[in-house]
Amino acid sequence: MAPRKKPADDAALKAKVLDAALMHAVFDGFSDKLLARAGEESGAGKPDLARLFPNGPLSLVEAFSEAADAGMEKSLAAMDLKAMKIRQRIAAAVMAEQVAELHRLGFDQFHFYTLNQSDLTYAACRLLGMRAKEVQ
């Protein structure tokens, strides 16, 4: 019987499979086919996929959601949000998460209508790592 992998190894392999899956999810959707393809590309065998994603593609969606949440929490922690009202903080986080998801799905151009909410748009852009470019 082969020794069970360490949890840290599982976490790294799960992240690797997820990264491989996200490259194709926009075309294939979250499906068994996508999970198998991501497993092949990341070096995860069928037993690994069964252990890491026990509910198949549903587990892959859960892993994607958890990774997106972790990334958003990291971005929020790096910002000084104390100046914003709680309602604005939540709105900025939700807006940024939606834009980040669209970007991961292949969209690369966005236009924000600020509707007198420029602070909200600015905060969402900061959460996404967008900075103003200097015009020459």
C-alpha positions as CSV (number, residue, x, y, z in Angstrom):
1,M,0.0,0.0,0.0
2,A,1.4,3.4,-1.0
3,P,1.8,6.0,1.7
4,R,-0.8,8.7,1.8
5,K,0.4,12.1,0.6
6,K,0.9,14.9,3.2
7,P,-1.9,17.5,3.4
8,A,0.5,20.2,2.2
9,D,1.2,18.1,-0.9
10,D,-2.5,17.6,-1.4
11,A,-3.1,21.4,-1.1
12,A,-0.4,22.1,-3.7
13,L,-1.6,19.4,-6.1
14,K,-5.2,20.6,-5.7
15,A,-4.1,24.2,-6.5
16,K,-2.2,22.9,-9.5
17,V,-5.2,21.0,-10.8
18,L,-7.4,24.1,-10.2
19,D,-5.0,26.3,-12.1
20,A,-5.0,23.9,-15.0
21,A,-8.8,23.6,-15.0
22,L,-9.3,27.4,-15.0
23,M,-7.4,27.7,-18.3
24,H,-10.1,25.6,-20.0
25,A,-13.2,26.1,-17.9
26,V,-14.4,29.0,-20.1
27,F,-14.6,26.5,-23.0
28,D,-15.4,23.2,-21.4
29,G,-17.4,24.3,-18.3
30,F,-16.9,22.6,-15.0
31,S,-17.3,19.0,-16.1
32,D,-15.8,15.5,-15.7
33,K,-14.0,16.1,-19.0
34,L,-12.4,19.3,-17.6
35,L,-11.4,17.6,-14.4
36,A,-9.7,14.8,-16.2
37,R,-7.9,17.2,-18.6
38,A,-6.7,19.3,-15.7
39,G,-5.5,16.1,-13.9
40,E,-3.5,15.1,-16.9
41,E,-2.0,18.5,-17.4
42,S,-1.1,18.8,-13.7
43,G,0.2,15.3,-13.2
44,A,-2.6,14.2,-10.9
45,G,-3.8,10.6,-11.4
46,K,-7.3,9.3,-11.1
47,P,-6.8,8.3,-7.5
48,D,-5.5,11.8,-6.7
49,L,-8.5,13.4,-8.4
50,A,-10.9,11.2,-6.5
51,R,-9.3,12.0,-3.2
52,L,-8.9,15.8,-3.9
53,F,-12.3,16.2,-5.6
54,P,-14.6,13.6,-4.1
55,N,-17.7,15.1,-5.7
56,G,-16.0,15.5,-9.1
57,P,-16.7,18.8,-10.9
58,L,-18.8,20.1,-7.9
59,S,-15.7,19.8,-5.7
60,L,-13.7,21.6,-8.4
61,V,-16.2,24.5,-8.3
62,E,-16.0,24.5,-4.5
63,A,-12.2,24.7,-4.8
64,F,-12.5,27.6,-7.2
65,S,-14.8,29.4,-4.9
66,E,-12.5,28.9,-1.9
67,A,-9.5,30.1,-3.9
68,A,-11.4,33.2,-5.1
69,D,-12.5,34.0,-1.5
70,A,-8.9,33.5,-0.2
71,G,-7.6,35.8,-2.9
72,M,-10.2,38.5,-2.1
73,E,-9.5,38.2,1.7
74,K,-5.8,38.7,0.9
75,S,-6.5,41.8,-1.2
76,L,-8.8,43.2,1.4
77,A,-6.3,42.7,4.2
78,A,-3.7,44.7,2.2
79,M,-6.0,47.7,1.9
80,D,-6.7,50.3,4.4
81,L,-10.5,50.2,4.4
82,K,-11.2,51.9,7.7
83,A,-12.0,55.1,5.9
84,M,-14.9,53.5,4.1
85,K,-18.3,52.7,5.5
86,I,-19.0,49.0,6.0
87,R,-21.6,49.1,3.3
88,Q,-19.0,50.5,0.8
89,R,-16.4,47.9,1.9
90,I,-18.9,45.1,1.2
91,A,-20.0,46.6,-2.1
92,A,-16.3,47.0,-3.2
93,A,-15.5,43.4,-2.3
94,V,-18.5,42.0,-4.1
95,M,-17.8,44.2,-7.2
96,A,-14.1,43.2,-7.3
97,E,-14.9,39.5,-6.9
98,Q,-17.4,39.6,-9.8
99,V,-14.9,41.4,-12.0
100,A,-12.1,39.0,-11.0
101,E,-14.4,36.0,-11.9
102,L,-15.2,37.5,-15.3
103,H,-11.5,38.0,-15.9
104,R,-10.7,34.4,-15.0
105,L,-13.4,33.4,-17.5
106,G,-11.6,35.2,-20.3
107,F,-13.0,38.7,-20.3
108,D,-10.2,41.2,-20.5
109,Q,-11.9,44.6,-20.9
110,F,-14.2,46.3,-18.5
111,H,-16.0,49.6,-18.3
112,F,-17.3,50.8,-15.0
113,Y,-20.2,53.3,-14.8
114,T,-19.5,55.0,-11.5
115,L,-23.0,56.4,-11.1
116,N,-21.6,58.9,-8.5
117,Q,-19.9,56.1,-6.7
118,S,-16.3,56.8,-7.8
119,D,-14.9,55.8,-4.4
120,L,-16.6,52.4,-4.7
121,T,-15.1,51.9,-8.2
122,Y,-11.7,53.1,-7.1
123,A,-11.8,50.7,-4.1
124,A,-12.8,47.8,-6.3
125,C,-10.0,48.5,-8.8
126,R,-7.5,48.7,-6.0
127,L,-8.7,45.3,-4.7
128,L,-8.1,43.9,-8.2
129,G,-4.6,45.3,-8.3
130,M,-5.4,47.9,-10.9
131,R,-3.4,51.1,-10.7
132,A,-3.7,54.2,-12.9
133,K,-1.2,54.4,-15.7
134,E,0.7,57.6,-16.3
135,V,-0.2,59.2,-19.6
136,Q,2.9,60.5,-21.6
